[in-house]
Structure formats: C-alpha cells, structure tokens
Amino acid sequence: MLNPDNDVLDRVIKGLARNEQKFGHRYCPCRLRSGDEEKDKAIICPCIYHRDEIAKDGHCHCMLYHQPDKEKTGSN
C-alpha cells in the first residue's frame, strides 16, 4: 500500500512528477539515473527493487510503498 504519512507521500510524488517532467519517465526519486535509458528502465516507479525492499524492510527505499503490518505479523 502507499505510505499513510502524507508528508512522505507528497515528497515522493513531487519527485516522481519532477522526474517525469524533466526526463519523460517517473524515475524513482531516491535512485540515481545513469543516463542510459535502457539501464534506467529498472528505476521507473515502481522500481525493480521495491518488492525485495518491502519484504526486507517493510517499505521501499523511498518509502512510497509501505507494509505497515510487517512488525505485527512477525515476518521480519
């Protein structure tokens, strides 16, 4: 699910919108673009890393996607 913290959500969405306007794609704002369009496909939101990060940390790196019940379920 999306992060319920509106401040975080706002910051990430603004970064995605800025990247889309500037580069033509919604690149993850917490990842550095290489400039190679083929390589950078991996960081178009949702990036290829988000599922593993959510499974490991309960959220993706930029904290857009969030699993709030991770601690409650004991799946750490």
C-alpha positions as CSV (number, residue, x, y, z in Angstrom):
1,M,0.0,0.0,0.0
2,L,1.0,3.6,-0.3
3,N,2.7,5.2,2.8
4,P,-0.1,6.7,5.0
5,D,2.2,9.6,6.0
6,N,1.0,12.4,3.8
7,D,4.3,14.4,4.1
8,V,6.3,11.4,2.8
9,L,3.7,10.7,0.1
10,D,3.8,14.3,-1.0
11,R,7.6,14.4,-1.2
12,V,7.9,11.3,-3.2
13,I,5.0,12.1,-5.6
14,K,6.6,15.5,-6.2
15,G,9.9,13.8,-7.0
16,L,8.2,11.4,-9.4
17,A,6.3,14.2,-11.1
18,R,9.5,16.3,-11.4
19,N,11.4,13.4,-13.0
20,E,8.6,12.7,-15.4
21,Q,8.5,16.3,-16.5
22,K,12.3,16.6,-16.7
23,F,13.2,13.1,-18.1
24,G,9.9,11.8,-19.6
25,H,9.6,8.9,-17.1
26,R,8.6,8.6,-13.4
27,Y,12.0,7.6,-12.2
28,C,12.2,6.7,-8.6
29,P,13.3,10.0,-6.8
30,C,15.6,8.1,-4.4
31,R,17.6,6.4,-7.2
32,L,20.3,8.0,-9.3
33,R,19.8,7.8,-13.0
34,S,22.7,6.6,-15.1
35,G,21.7,8.4,-18.2
36,D,21.5,5.1,-20.1
37,E,17.8,4.8,-20.9
38,E,17.9,1.0,-21.1
39,K,19.6,0.7,-17.6
40,D,17.3,3.4,-16.1
41,K,14.2,1.4,-17.0
42,A,14.9,-0.5,-13.8
43,I,14.2,2.6,-11.7
44,I,10.9,3.7,-13.2
45,C,8.5,3.6,-10.3
46,P,7.7,1.1,-9.1
47,C,11.3,0.1,-9.5
48,I,12.5,-3.4,-9.7
49,Y,13.9,-3.3,-6.2
50,H,10.6,-2.4,-4.4
51,R,9.3,-5.9,-3.7
52,D,12.6,-7.1,-2.1
53,E,12.9,-3.9,-0.1
54,I,9.3,-4.2,1.2
55,A,9.9,-7.8,2.1
56,K,13.1,-7.0,3.9
57,D,12.4,-3.6,5.4
58,G,8.6,-3.1,5.4
59,H,8.9,-0.3,2.8
60,C,10.7,0.5,-0.4
61,H,13.8,2.7,-0.3
62,C,11.9,6.0,-0.9
63,M,9.1,4.9,1.4
64,L,6.3,5.3,-1.2
65,Y,5.2,1.7,-0.9
66,H,4.7,0.5,2.6
67,Q,3.8,-2.6,4.6
68,P,2.7,-1.2,7.9
69,D,1.7,-4.6,9.5
70,K,5.1,-6.1,9.0
71,E,6.1,-5.8,12.6
72,K,2.7,-7.0,13.8
73,T,2.8,-10.2,11.7
74,G,6.3,-11.2,12.9
75,S,7.6,-11.6,9.4
76,N,10.8,-9.6,10.0
